[in-house]
């Protein structure tokens, strides 16, 4: 775990009801939405300058009341290494959030994370400030769990182990968290030194020069990991400093490893050769190595000692960075190469049986007084429904429905999919979903019953199944699964399925025959390593409705997320909730 606080879930989803301009009550709502979408499109291709301009334009159009716009700006400032600027912008986001507690909590989390990344020792006042920001976030939005993780790490880094472990335990038992982050939290509970002197995560790659680089090949050396990119101005500015370090420690047990976030290998090679960067370089186009180290801004410098323990982490480049790196390298070189006690700390695997995991963790894991969980509907053995699709995860009673509403997370273990739906929405009951799926089967039987060569069981196995449905507002048309606003998730078993723009267009043809009009797409985007396609339509059957159809393939199932909204601005907001979904490994049965 890197010394900086984790940013994985720092940006949660905003409340639909509180979006500036939702329903048209604020000026320039559509323009704000369009500017945000344009900025997101530039971000997708790493055109950060253009994305920043678009987000600033959205902020201006909103009359500086759009906390979402400001949080987008923070993200770019952080990536560029302007942490002071990002701190100030996050402060503005808190003010812009107004009475929206969820957005205000996000902004507090971001400020805490930035402060944590800037702190280097237990007594650093920035750690105390980070702690205060995380507590403020939890006070505003107690349901979100990442605040417990960030607060726990901040407390452990201040050597307040009992308090920190208590917070981490709250995070571990909360639903919907990634397996990786839970494993890291458990490892810190088992040995808090990992929060203060964390070992570098496992990594291995082939450098531009063709050499094999990994934790094992670097053991016994002091290593400077330089996470950078040719498009990053502070990174380019730092090159002479890195060259000086390379020359100064040429005859020592020291190595520099550059990890570039560029997209194009030729661009990287040209820059490296022109600037005589004669050390190991790696093109991390996928972001996997940077992701392992939780790198969110460039440049980021990480110094590992001979045992692989991270001794220094700095995001951003300034006049003191060179001397700080030298001091850290000198101290690490003097330290003998002896594995520390921390290296033996057990890491709890997500695959461990519960009893084994509990035995590894020294302090008992205590559930919070009011645990928020999502009940799972009864399903046949193997976690599948009768039609073969992964079983829906929905509330089974009114009490469970209230619990699910508090959690605001739908999780399907069979598909490895988690979706954070908006707070306050009504979630369809198991009975409602079963009725809808029965109707689908009945309609299909009626349509296909007279086809002589039809194989009924084969067709049944390939019917789409409604897995999840939730809606906001007064519930008009809820029974027909067409409430506005709403989100419906369906699954279709299709072995070897592939999605392309052409397939999406074909799928949209059925909707167009019913009177819907395609207004944009299909466009491709990604959530982590998961590729998705989006197509937007306008439906005027029962009042004007904007629809976004999003599809992806998960474990031989075509997963379709249909979003219905009453305005283009509301549609963009709801699609943003989908973008905070998590695609992980499916539960093994």
N, C-alpha and C positions, 0 to 999 in steps of 0.2 A: 504494500500500500504506500503510495507516494505521500510525502509530507504535506502536500497541499490537500485541502478538504476535497472530497469527491464532488464532481459536478454532474454526475450521471442524471440525477433527477431534479436538478436545481430549478429547471423550468417546467413547472406543472401547467395544467390547463386552466384558462380563465373561465369564470362563470358566464354563461350565455346571457343572463339577465343584466349583467353589469357592463357589457361591452359598450364603449362609447359609440353611439350611433346605431345600436341595435334597435330596429323598429323605426329609425329615421328621426328620433327625437333630437339628435345632435347634428350640427352642420357637417357637411362633407363626409358623411359616413361611407358612401360608396368610394369616394376618392381615397380615403384612408385605407380601406380594404384593398383597393387596387394597388396602392403604393406598397403596402405590406407584401402583397403577393408578388409584386415585381422584385422587391428586395429578396424575398425567399428564393425566387428563380435565380437571381444573381449569386446568392449564397451557394446554391446547388452546384454552380460551375466555378466556385471559388473566386468570383469577381467581387472581391470584398469592398473595393472603393465604390463601385457602382451600387452595391447592396447598401452600404452606409449612406450614400446619397438618397437612396429610395426610402430608407427608414427615417432619415431626418425630414424628408419631405412629408412622410406620413405623420410624424410628430407635429410638424408645423400645421398641417391640414386639420389635425385634431385640436388645434389650439393648446397643445402641450397637456392634454388630458388623457393621452393614450399610454398607459403604463406598458402595454404589450410592445408598442413601438420603442419605448425607451429600453426595455429589456433586450430587444433585438440589437439595439445600438451597443449595449453593455457587452453582448456576446462578441461583437466585432472588436471593440476596444480591448477586451481581454485577450482575444486571439493575437492582436497586434502588439501586445505587451504593455499597453497603456493602462496599467492597473489603477493609478491614481485617477485618471479620467473615468474609468469604469466605475470606481467607487462613487464618484460624484454623480454620475448618470444614474446609478442604482438608487442613490438617495432621492433624486428627482422622481424616479419611478414609484417610490413609496408615497410621495406626495400626490402624484398623478393617480394612484390607485384609489384615493379617497376612501369611501366606505367599503370598497371591495376588499374584504379581508384575505381572500385567496391570492389575489395579485400582490397585495401588500406583503403577504408572507413570502411570496416568491422573491420579491425584491430584497427583503431582509436576509433570506437564505443566500442570495447572490453576494450581498455585501459581506456576510460572514465568511463565505468561501474565499472571496478575494482577500480579506484580511488574514485568513489562515494561511493563504499561499504566500503572503508577504512576511510571515513570522518565522523566526529561525531558532528560537530557544524558549524553554519553558516560561521564563520570566518576561518574555516579550509582551508589552501591553496590547499589541494587536491581537494576541490570542484571547485576552480578556474581552476585548471589543467584539471579536468574532463570537465568543460565547454569548454575549448580550444580544447580538443579532439573531442567533439561532433560537434563543429563548423567546425573543419577540415573535419570530415566525411561528413557533409552536403555540404561543398564546393566541395568535390570530387564527391559526388553522390547525387545531389539535389533531385532525384526522390524518394529515400527511405524515409519513413516517421518516422521510429522509432527514428531517430536522433532528430526530433522535440520533441518527447515525453521525451527522455532522457535529452535533453537540457532544456526543460521546467521544469522538476523536479529539475535539478541542479540549475537553477535560483531561483526557489521557495525556495529551501533549503538555498540559500544565502539571502533570504528575498527580492528578486527583483521581486515582485509579478506581476507587469504590464508586464515585459518582459517575465516572465515564462508563464503567461496566454496566451499571444500571440502565443508562441510556441505550447502550448497544443492545442489551437484552430486549428492550422495548422494540428496537428496530428488527431484531431477528425474528420475533414472533408475529410481526405485522404481515398482512397478506400482500401479495403482488410485487414483492421486491425481487430483484434479479438474484439468481443463484450465486453468481460471482461475488456480488457485494455482501451477501449473507455469509459466504465462506470467509471473506476477509474480516467481517465483523466478528465471527466466531473465533478466528485466529487471534484477533486482538483481545478478546475476552480471555482466551486461554493464556496469552502472554502479552500484557499491555505494552511491553517494550517495542512491539511492532508498530505502535502508533508514534513512538518517539524516535526510534531508530529502525525504520522499516527496511527490510531486504527488498532489493529490486525484484520485480516479477520475472518469471521465466520468459526468455525470448531467444530466438535463433533466426538468423537470416544469412543470405549471401550478399556480400557487399558489391559495390560497383566494380571493385577491383577483382572480384571472384573469390575472395576469402570467406571462410565460414566464421561467423561471429555469434557468440552465445554467452550465457552466464558462465558456462564451464570454461570456454576458451579465454575469457577475460579474468578468471579467478587468479589472484596473486598479483594483479596490477591495480593501480589506481586509475579509474576511468572517468573521463569527462564525456557525458552524453550531451550533444548539442542538437536540440530539436529546433529546426529552422526551416526557411524556405527562401527561394530566390526572390519571391514577390514581396517579402517582408522587409521594409526599410530598416528597422532596428537590427535585423539579422545581418543585413549587408554592412551596416555600420560597425558591427561587432567583429567582422572578419580579421582586421589587424590585431585585435586583442587575442583572438584564438590562435592566430599565426605566432604571436609572441609566446604563448604558452607552449605551443608545439616545439618551438625552437629551444626554449629554456629547459624543458624536461626531456629532451631527445635521448639523453643517456640514462634516464631513470626508468623505473618500472611503472611507466605511465603511458596511457593511450587515449587518443581522442577518437570518438565515434560520432560522426555527423549523421543525423536522421532527418532527411528532408521530406517535407510535406508537399513537394511539387507533384505535378501530374505527368510532366514530360521528361523523359530520361535525357534526351538530347539537350534540352534547356539546362538541366542540372549539370551535365557533364561539361558543357561549354562554360558555365559560370565557374565551376570548380577548377577547370584547367586555366582559365584566364586569370583567376585570383590565386593560383598556386596553392590550393588547399590540399596539401600533400599528406592527408591522413585518411583514415577509413571513412567512407561515405556510403550511405544506403538510401535508396529511393523508397520511401514508405507511402507509396501511392494509395494503398488501401487504408492507411491510417491504423493498422493493427498494432504496430509497435508503440506509436504515440498513444493509442487507446489503452494499452497495457499499463502505461505510466500515467494515465489520466491527464495527458497534456491537452490543455484547452487554449493556450496562447503561445505566441512565438515572438522572440526566441524563448525557450525554456532550457535552463542548464541544470543538469543533474550530475553530481560527483558521487561515484561509488568507491568505497575503500576496497582493500584487497580481498575482503571476505564477501563483497557484494552488498554491503550495507550502504544505503543512501545517506551520505553525510552532508549534502548540501543540495538545495533546490531553489532556483530563482527564476521567476517569470519576468521577462522584460530586460532591457539592456540600459545601463546607465553608467555614469563615470566611476562608480565604486565597484562595479561587477568584477572587473579584472583583478583588483587587489583581493576581493573576497574569494575569488576562485583560487588565486595563488595561496592564500592563507590556508584554505581547506585542503588543497593538494599537498602542501608542505606537511601539514599535520598527518594526513593519511599516509604519506610516504614513510614517515617516521614510525608509524605503527607496525609492529611485526605481523606477519601473515599467520594469524591463529584464529580459527573459527570461533566465533563468540557463542555464548549460551543461547542467544536469541535464535541462532540458526537451527537449533533443535526444537523450536517451538512447533507443536503439532498444528497442522492446518486441517480443519474439519471439512471433509468433502460433503457436497450436497447429496452424494449417493450413499452416504453412511446410513445405516439404520438409526432410528431416533434414539434408541437406548445407547448405542455406541457413541453417537454424537454427544449425548448428554454426559456420558462418562468422561469424554475428552475435555469438555468445558469445565474448568474448575469451579467457578461460582455457579449456583443454580440459575437456570433461565426462568425468570418469573414473568408470567403474562401480565399485561396491564389490567387494571380493574375492569375496564370495559373494552374487551377485545373486539375489533371490527373485522368480521369475516364474511365471506360470501358462501352461502349454503349451496350444496350441490344436489341437483335433482337426482332421484333414483335412476339407475341405468343398469342394463345387463352387465354381466361380468365382462371385464376387459375394457370398461370405460367407454363403450360405444352404444349408440341407440339402435333401435331395431333395424333401421335402414343401413347401418354400417358407418354412418358419420359419427364424429366424436360427440359424446353426450353433451347436451346443453348444460351450462353451469348457471343456474337461476335460483332465486329464492323458492322455497317450498311451502312457505306460510307467510301470513301477514307479519309476524315477528321477524322472520328471516328477511322479508322485503325491506323492513325498516333498517335492519342491520346492513343489508347490501347497499341501501341508499347512503348510509353513513360511510361505507367503505368507498363507494363510487368507483369500483373496479370490477370488471368482468374478466374472469380468467378461465381459459380452456386448456387444461393440462395436456390433453391428447394432441392438440395442435401446437402447443408451446406458445400460446398467444394470450396476451393481456391487453385489455383496452380500458382506458380511464374515461368513463362517461361523465357528463356534467352533473354536478351536485344538484340535488333537489328533484331529479327526474324520476318518473315512475317506471319501474322495471316490470316487464311482462311476467306473469306467473307461469309455473310449469304447465298448468292446465291450459293456459292461453296458447303457449307454444305447441303443446301436443295437439290441440284442436287445429291450429294452423297447418301443422304438418300432415295431419289426417286429411285435411281438405285438399292439400296438394296431391296426396296419393289418390284420393277419390276422383279429382279432376283428371288426373293422368289416366286412370283406369277407364274413365268414360270416353276419353279421347282416343285411347289406344285399344279399347276392348274389341273392336271389330277388325283389327289388323290380324290377318290369318297367321302370319309368320312371327308374331311378336312373342318374345320370351318374357313373361311377366316378372319373374324374380330378378332377371338381369336389369330390366328397366327400373324396378323399385329401388335397386341398389344405387342407381344413378340419378335419383331424384334429389333436387336441392332440399336442404333441411334448414329451417330457421333455428339458429342457435341462441340468438339474443335479440331482444327488442326493448327499447326504452324511449320514452317521449317526455317532453316538457309541456308546460301550459295546462289547458283545461281538459285535455284528453280527447278532443274532437277527432273522430275517425280513428281512435286508438284501436278499436276492435278490428278494423280493416288493415291495420299495420300501415296506415298512411297519415298518421298525425303529423302536424307541423308545429314545432320542430320535432324530429325523431331520428333515431339511428337503428337500422336493422342489419344483423349480421347473419348470412347464410353460408352453408357449406355444401359443395358438390363433390362427391368422390369421383376422381378421374385420374387413374394411374398414368403416369408419364405426361401429365398435363403441362402445357406451356402457355404462357401469355405473351402476346405481341400486340402492337397497336392495331394490326389487322383483325386479330381475334376480338379485341375490345370493340372495334367498330361493328363487327358482326353481331356481338352480343347486344349492342345498343340498337340494332335494327329492329328487334322485337318491340322495344319501347317506342321507337319512332312510328311504327305501324299503329300504335295505340294513341298517337297524337302528340307525343313528347318531341321536343325539338332539341337537337344537339347544339350547344352553344360554344363548347370548347373541348379540346382533347381529341384523342387520348394523349396524355402526357405521362412520362415515366418519372418516378421519384423513388427515393430509398429511405428506409428506416433501418439504420445500422447496415447490415449486410443483406437485408430483405428488399427485393425489388417489387414495386407496386405500380399499377397503372390507374390513372384517374380520368374520368370523362364527366363533364357537366352538361346537364340538360335543363330545359324549362318545360314545365307541365302546366297547362291551363285548364285541365279537366274540372277541378273543383277549386276555383280560385287560382291565382298565380302561385306556383310553387317552384322553387329552385332545387334541383336534385344533383347530387354528386355520387357517381358509382365508382367505387375503388375496389380493385381486384388484385389478388396475389395468389401464389401457390404455396401451401404449407402441408408438408407430409402427405402428398398425393391427394390433396383436396384443394379445389378452387375456393378460396375464401372471398366472399363478396360483402363489402360494407356499403350500404346505401344510406345516404344522408339526405334528409328532407329539411328545407328551411323556408322561411317566409320572405327572405331578402337576400341579395348577393352578399351583403356584409355578414349576415348571420350564417350563411353557408360557409364562408371562409373561416369563421370562428369555429364552427363545428368540425370542419375538416382538420383544423389545427389540433383538436383533441385526438383525432385519429393518428396524427403524426407523433403523438407521445405514446403510442402503443409500444409494446415490447414483443419481439419475436425471439424466442429462446428454444432450447431443446425441449422436445415433447417429453412428458412423463413416461418413463419406462415401466411397463406392466410386467 
